[in-house]
Amino acid sequence: MTEVGQERRRISDPKVLRALAHPARVAIIEDLNTTGEGRTATELAEIVGLSPSATSYHLRELAKVGMIEQAPSRGDGRERVWQSPVHSWGVDLQPGADAEARAAEDALVAVYVERDHARLQAFMSRSRDESAEWRDAAGLNTSTILATADELQDLFARMEQMIQPLRVRDRKDTAPPGARTVRVHIALFPDD
């Protein structure tokens, strides 16, 4: 059996995709996957900007489709703590998917892309206020390459391998002084 939070999950079930296709639910899953920590509805409400009761609703919906589960109690057992059973998830876009499945896939991908785009725009707006050290370290780069599908897959795997040891959940207790949470957005796709 895989230890909680150690596996990567691929999602293709339209029911699960629809359950995830909400900005608050993506934010909940992202926090639980990134940190590897259990959180209560009240703690997550602060992160997603909703009331604890609204956040509880979203937590129950995520639990129904197996994206989160109840974590061990922290003490007296009166508060529900939630955790993610996986460290990350990805969407398996199905070539022969019916209209319902395609709509669910597209809705989730749109929420995810909009979230990352908003973060990038927010950084670019505040980047002038960053220290020179962080302005120089951060980057936005678009490159156009010629590659086969195998080469692209290899490039993505190598980039993931470089990122892995720096992931928040694996490094949060050992990060050097001055380390900050950094968003890495990688998109490799044919642009015909």
C-alpha positions in Angstrom: 0.0 0.0 0.0 1.2 3.5 -0.9 1.8 5.9 2.0 -0.6 8.8 2.2 0.4 11.6 -0.1 3.1 9.7 -2.0 1.3 8.8 -5.2 0.4 10.9 -8.3 -3.1 10.4 -9.5 -4.3 10.7 -13.1 -8.0 11.7 -13.4 -10.3 10.8 -16.3 -13.7 10.2 -14.6 -16.1 13.0 -15.6 -17.7 12.9 -12.2 -14.4 13.6 -10.5 -13.4 16.2 -13.1 -16.7 18.1 -12.5 -16.3 17.9 -8.7 -12.8 19.5 -9.1 -13.9 22.2 -11.6 -14.4 24.9 -9.0 -11.8 27.5 -8.0 -12.2 26.9 -4.3 -11.9 23.1 -4.7 -8.8 23.5 -6.8 -7.3 25.8 -4.1 -8.2 23.3 -1.4 -6.6 20.4 -3.3 -3.6 22.5 -4.2 -2.9 23.5 -0.6 -3.3 19.9 0.7 -1.1 18.5 -2.0 1.5 21.2 -1.8 1.9 21.2 2.0 1.2 17.5 2.7 -0.5 18.7 5.9 -4.0 18.1 7.2 -6.2 21.1 7.6 -9.6 21.8 9.0 -12.5 23.6 7.2 -11.7 26.7 9.2 -8.0 26.7 8.2 -8.9 26.1 4.6 -11.6 28.8 4.6 -8.9 31.4 5.2 -6.9 30.1 2.3 -9.8 29.9 -0.2 -11.6 33.1 1.0 -14.9 31.4 1.9 -16.8 30.8 5.2 -16.0 27.6 7.1 -19.5 26.3 6.3 -19.0 26.9 2.6 -15.6 25.4 2.7 -17.0 22.3 4.6 -19.5 21.8 1.7 -16.6 21.8 -0.8 -14.6 19.4 1.4 -17.5 17.0 1.5 -17.9 17.2 -2.3 -14.1 16.4 -2.8 -14.3 13.6 -0.3 -17.3 12.0 -2.2 -15.1 11.6 -5.3 -12.0 10.4 -3.3 -9.9 13.5 -3.8 -9.5 14.1 -0.1 -10.0 12.0 3.0 -10.4 12.5 6.7 -7.0 12.7 8.5 -6.2 11.4 11.9 -7.5 13.6 14.7 -5.2 16.2 16.2 -6.5 15.9 19.7 -10.0 15.6 21.2 -11.5 14.5 17.8 -14.1 17.3 17.7 -12.6 18.9 14.6 -12.4 17.2 11.3 -9.0 17.3 9.7 -8.7 16.6 5.9 -5.8 15.4 3.9 -5.0 14.5 0.4 -4.2 10.9 -0.3 -1.9 12.0 -3.2 0.9 14.5 -3.7 -0.3 15.6 -7.1 -2.9 14.9 -9.8 -3.2 15.4 -13.5 -6.0 15.3 -16.0 -6.0 12.5 -18.6 -7.7 14.0 -21.6 -9.5 11.2 -23.3 -9.2 11.1 -27.1 -12.6 9.4 -27.6 -14.4 11.1 -24.7 -18.1 11.9 -25.2 -19.4 15.5 -25.0 -20.1 15.3 -21.2 -16.6 14.1 -20.5 -15.0 16.7 -22.8 -17.0 19.4 -21.1 -15.8 18.3 -17.7 -12.2 18.1 -18.8 -12.4 21.6 -20.4 -14.0 23.1 -17.3 -11.3 21.8 -15.0 -8.5 22.8 -17.3 -10.0 26.3 -17.6 -10.1 26.7 -13.8 -6.5 25.5 -13.5 -5.1 27.7 -16.4 -7.0 30.8 -15.1 -5.6 30.3 -11.6 -2.0 30.1 -12.9 -2.5 33.0 -15.3 -3.9 35.2 -12.5 -0.9 34.3 -10.3 1.5 35.2 -13.1 -0.2 38.5 -13.7 -0.2 39.3 -10.0 3.6 38.7 -9.8 4.3 40.7 -12.9 2.3 43.6 -11.4 4.3 43.5 -8.2 7.7 42.5 -9.6 9.0 46.0 -9.5 8.6 46.0 -5.7 10.6 42.8 -5.3 14.2 42.9 -4.3 16.8 42.9 -7.1 17.8 39.4 -6.0 14.2 38.1 -6.6 13.6 40.1 -9.7 16.7 38.7 -11.3 16.0 35.2 -10.1 12.4 35.1 -11.4 11.7 34.7 -15.1 9.2 34.4 -17.8 10.4 32.8 -21.0 8.8 31.6 -24.1 10.9 29.5 -26.4 9.9 27.8 -29.6 11.6 24.5 -30.2 11.5 21.7 -32.8 11.0 18.4 -31.1 9.6 14.9 -31.5 7.0 13.6 -29.1 9.6 11.5 -27.5 12.0 14.4 -27.1 9.2 16.6 -25.6 8.3 13.8 -23.1 12.0 13.5 -22.1 12.3 17.2 -21.7 9.3 17.3 -19.4 10.5 14.4 -17.4 13.9 16.0 -16.9 12.3 19.3 -15.8 10.2 17.4 -13.3 13.2 15.6 -12.0 15.0 18.9 -11.4 11.9 20.3 -9.6 11.2 17.3 -7.4 13.8 17.9 -4.6 12.6 21.4 -4.2 8.9 20.7 -3.7 7.3 22.4 -0.7 6.0 19.2 0.9 9.4 17.5 0.8 11.5 20.5 1.8 9.4 22.6 4.1 11.3 21.6 7.2 14.8 21.7 5.6 14.6 24.7 3.3 17.5 27.2 3.7 17.0 30.6 5.2 15.5 33.0 2.6 13.7 30.3 0.7 10.2 31.4 -0.6 7.4 29.5 -2.2 7.9 29.8 -5.9 5.3 28.8 -8.5 6.7 26.8 -11.5 4.4 26.6 -14.4 5.5 24.4 -17.3 3.5 24.1 -20.5 4.9 22.1 -23.3 2.6 21.8 -26.3 2.6 21.6 -30.1 1.8 25.1 -31.6 0.9 24.4 -35.2 
